[in-house]
Amino acid sequence: MKTVSVVLLDATQYGADPELAKMIETWFPVERRNKRSGLADIDANGKKPILCFEFDFPDISTLSLLNDTKRNHPSVPIIMFTEQHSEALAVWALRARVWDYFVKPALPEAVFSSLSMLTDAMSAPRKDSTRNLLTPPHQLPDDARFQKHRVIDKLVELAVAYIEQHLHEKLNQSDIAERCSTTSYHLSRIFKQTYGITFQDYIMRRRLDRAAELLRNASASVSDVCWTVGFRDASYFSKMFYRQTGLTPSQFRRQWLDSRREEHTDFGASLALRR
């Protein structure tokens, strides 16, 4: 019987997270590869690999690599780790038939549970008469325990869902209120009750939070980020971003990239000391 192994593929733009590899290595032997190594022999000679794709900011080329790998090696299960998370990306992973999907930093117990269940299923002898159907372990979301009784909760949920899906567009309070079958005044009031801020302040906060996520990807220009999160004036975007974070968008990106480089430098130094 072939031993199940974990292949960790670095599909990141700015460097893999060393903590992810160390975490997996506490339980399973890990073979590390990068995008240039190739995956043609991933399941050669009867190998039973679990392929972990590690992303920071997925782009067309790296997502295409995952798609091609799944098409060329359909029996190899793939687990996806990503730093940049969105509902659209999660849906894409589901449709690409990824075994499991984690947003970094991932919870160790959740990763161990997923890998263990998959390893057990792959190591078990197959019966000709039945087909083993593998289903990844997923706990129900914590908020599923709470039943929504009040109409006010439903209104907020509908408004928030619309805002998240249309953050890049012009958002008009009265239009959203009409979509939620309520008045603009009532919508504003329930947002104040729920979040402690006005409806417009909520939209501004979500745009700036999303901008901070996108600015971590140096491939996106500041002006691209500005338009993507719904601003139409770059100077106003910079002003509001500074008001919330104390940094301009460019300073925020530079600070984040510097901290990322320091993390990798420290990790490289620790490896050198071990040798």
C-alpha positions in Angstrom: 0.0 0.0 0.0 1.4 3.4 -1.0 1.8 6.0 1.8 -0.3 9.1 1.5 1.9 12.2 1.3 1.3 15.9 1.3 2.6 18.1 -1.5 2.6 21.8 -0.6 2.7 23.9 -3.7 3.8 27.6 -3.3 1.5 29.5 -5.7 2.0 32.8 -3.8 3.0 36.1 -5.3 5.0 37.4 -2.3 6.2 34.3 -0.6 4.7 31.3 1.2 3.7 31.5 4.9 6.3 29.5 6.8 3.9 28.8 9.6 1.6 26.8 7.3 4.3 24.4 6.2 5.5 24.0 9.8 1.9 23.3 11.0 1.3 20.6 8.4 4.8 19.1 9.0 3.9 18.4 12.7 1.5 15.7 11.4 2.5 14.6 7.9 5.7 14.5 5.8 5.6 17.4 3.3 7.2 17.7 -0.1 7.5 21.4 -1.0 7.2 22.6 -4.6 6.9 25.8 -6.4 5.1 26.9 -9.6 8.2 26.2 -11.7 8.7 22.6 -10.4 5.8 21.3 -12.4 3.2 18.8 -11.3 3.3 16.3 -14.2 4.6 13.5 -11.9 2.3 14.3 -9.0 0.6 10.9 -9.1 3.2 8.8 -11.0 4.2 5.3 -9.9 1.0 4.8 -7.8 1.7 7.8 -5.6 -1.1 8.9 -3.3 -0.6 12.6 -2.8 -2.7 15.3 -1.2 -2.0 18.5 -3.0 -2.1 21.7 -1.0 -2.2 24.9 -3.1 -1.0 27.9 -1.1 -2.1 31.3 -2.4 -1.7 34.8 -1.0 -3.4 36.7 -3.8 -4.7 34.3 -6.4 -4.5 35.5 -10.0 -5.5 34.1 -13.4 -2.3 32.1 -13.9 -2.2 30.4 -10.5 -5.9 29.6 -10.5 -5.5 28.2 -14.0 -2.7 26.0 -12.7 -5.1 24.6 -10.1 -7.8 24.0 -12.7 -5.4 22.3 -15.1 -4.0 20.1 -12.3 -7.5 19.0 -11.3 -8.3 18.2 -14.9 -5.1 16.3 -15.6 -5.1 14.5 -12.3 -8.7 14.1 -11.2 -7.9 11.5 -8.6 -5.6 13.8 -6.7 -7.5 15.7 -3.9 -6.7 19.4 -3.6 -6.8 21.6 -0.5 -6.7 25.3 -1.1 -5.2 27.9 1.3 -5.6 31.6 0.5 -4.9 34.9 2.2 -7.2 36.9 0.1 -10.7 35.6 0.6 -14.0 36.5 -1.1 -17.3 34.9 -1.6 -16.6 34.7 -5.4 -13.3 32.9 -4.8 -14.9 30.4 -2.4 -17.6 29.6 -4.9 -15.0 29.2 -7.6 -13.1 26.7 -5.4 -16.3 24.8 -4.8 -17.0 24.6 -8.6 -13.4 23.6 -9.2 -14.1 20.6 -6.9 -11.5 21.5 -4.3 -11.6 19.1 -1.4 -11.3 21.8 1.3 -10.8 25.6 1.4 -9.0 27.5 4.2 -8.4 31.2 4.7 -5.0 31.9 6.3 -4.2 31.8 9.1 -6.0 28.5 9.2 -7.0 26.9 12.5 -4.6 23.9 13.1 -7.4 21.6 14.4 -9.5 22.2 11.3 -6.6 21.5 8.9 -5.6 18.4 10.9 -9.2 17.2 10.8 -9.5 17.6 7.1 -6.1 16.0 6.3 -6.7 13.1 8.6 -10.1 12.3 7.2 -8.8 12.5 3.7 -5.7 10.4 4.5 -7.9 7.7 6.1 -10.2 7.6 3.2 -7.3 7.4 0.7 -5.6 4.6 2.6 -8.6 2.4 3.1 -9.0 -0.5 0.7 -11.6 0.2 -2.0 -14.4 -2.3 -2.7 -15.2 -3.0 -6.3 -18.9 -3.2 -5.5 -19.1 0.2 -4.0 -17.7 3.6 -4.8 -16.2 5.6 -1.9 -17.7 9.0 -1.7 -15.5 11.5 0.0 -17.0 14.4 1.8 -14.8 16.9 3.6 -15.7 17.6 7.2 -17.4 20.9 7.8 -18.9 22.3 11.0 -22.0 24.3 10.8 -21.3 28.1 11.0 -21.6 29.4 14.6 -24.3 31.9 13.6 -26.5 29.1 12.2 -27.3 28.4 15.9 -29.2 31.6 16.2 -32.7 31.8 14.7 -33.7 35.1 13.2 -37.1 36.2 14.6 -37.1 39.9 14.1 -37.9 41.6 10.8 -35.2 44.1 11.6 -32.5 41.4 11.4 -33.8 40.4 8.0 -33.7 44.0 6.7 -30.1 44.4 7.9 -29.0 41.1 6.3 -30.6 42.0 2.9 -29.0 45.5 2.9 -25.6 44.2 4.0 -25.7 41.5 1.3 -26.5 44.0 -1.4 -23.7 46.4 -0.2 -21.1 43.6 -0.3 -22.1 42.5 -3.8 -22.2 46.1 -5.1 -19.4 47.8 -3.2 -17.7 49.0 -6.4 -20.9 50.8 -7.5 -22.6 53.9 -6.5 -24.8 53.0 -3.5 -27.9 55.1 -2.9 -29.6 54.7 0.5 -33.1 55.2 -0.8 -32.6 52.7 -3.6 -31.3 50.1 -1.1 -34.2 50.8 1.2 -36.7 50.3 -1.6 -35.0 46.9 -2.5 -35.5 46.0 1.2 -39.1 47.1 1.1 -38.6 49.8 3.8 -38.0 53.5 4.0 -34.7 55.3 3.9 -35.3 56.7 7.4 -36.1 53.2 8.8 -33.1 51.7 7.2 -30.8 54.3 8.6 -32.3 53.9 12.1 -31.9 50.1 12.2 -28.3 50.4 11.0 -27.6 52.8 13.8 -29.2 50.3 16.3 -27.3 47.3 14.9 -23.8 48.8 14.3 -23.8 52.0 16.3 -23.0 54.0 13.1 -25.0 55.5 10.4 -25.8 53.7 7.1 -23.4 55.9 5.2 -20.6 55.4 7.8 -21.1 51.6 7.4 -20.6 51.8 3.7 -17.5 54.0 4.1 -16.1 51.5 6.7 -16.7 48.5 4.5 -15.1 50.3 1.5 -12.0 51.2 3.4 -11.7 47.7 5.0 -11.9 46.2 1.6 -9.4 48.7 0.3 -6.9 47.6 3.0 -7.3 44.0 1.9 -6.7 44.8 -1.8 -3.7 47.1 -1.0 -1.8 44.0 0.2 -1.6 42.9 -3.4 1.1 45.1 -4.9 -0.1 44.0 -8.4 -3.1 46.3 -8.0 -2.4 50.1 -8.3 -3.7 52.4 -5.7 -6.0 53.9 -8.3 -7.3 50.4 -9.2 -8.1 49.8 -5.6 -9.8 53.2 -5.3 -12.2 52.4 -8.2 -12.7 48.8 -7.1 -14.1 49.7 -3.8 -16.4 52.4 -5.1 -14.5 55.7 -4.9 -14.4 58.0 -7.9 -12.0 60.5 -6.6 -8.4 59.3 -5.7 -7.7 62.3 -3.4 -10.9 61.8 -1.4 -10.1 58.1 -1.2 -6.6 58.8 0.2 -8.1 61.4 2.7 -10.7 58.9 4.0 -8.2 56.1 4.2 -5.8 58.2 6.2 -8.6 59.3 8.5 -9.4 55.6 9.3 -5.9 54.1 9.4 -3.5 57.0 10.0 -1.6 56.1 6.8 -2.0 57.0 3.2 -2.8 54.0 0.9 0.8 54.0 -0.4 2.2 54.1 3.2 -0.1 51.3 4.2 1.0 49.1 1.4 4.7 49.8 2.0 4.4 49.1 5.7 2.6 45.8 5.0 5.2 44.7 2.4 8.0 45.6 4.7 6.5 43.5 7.5 6.1 40.6 5.1 9.7 40.8 4.1 10.8 40.9 7.7 8.8 37.7 8.4 10.5 35.8 5.6 13.9 37.2 6.6 13.4 36.0 10.2 12.3 32.6 9.0 15.3 32.2 6.7 17.6 33.2 9.5 16.1 30.6 11.8 16.5 27.9 9.1 20.2 28.9 8.7 20.8 28.6 12.5 19.3 25.1 12.5 21.8 24.0 9.9 
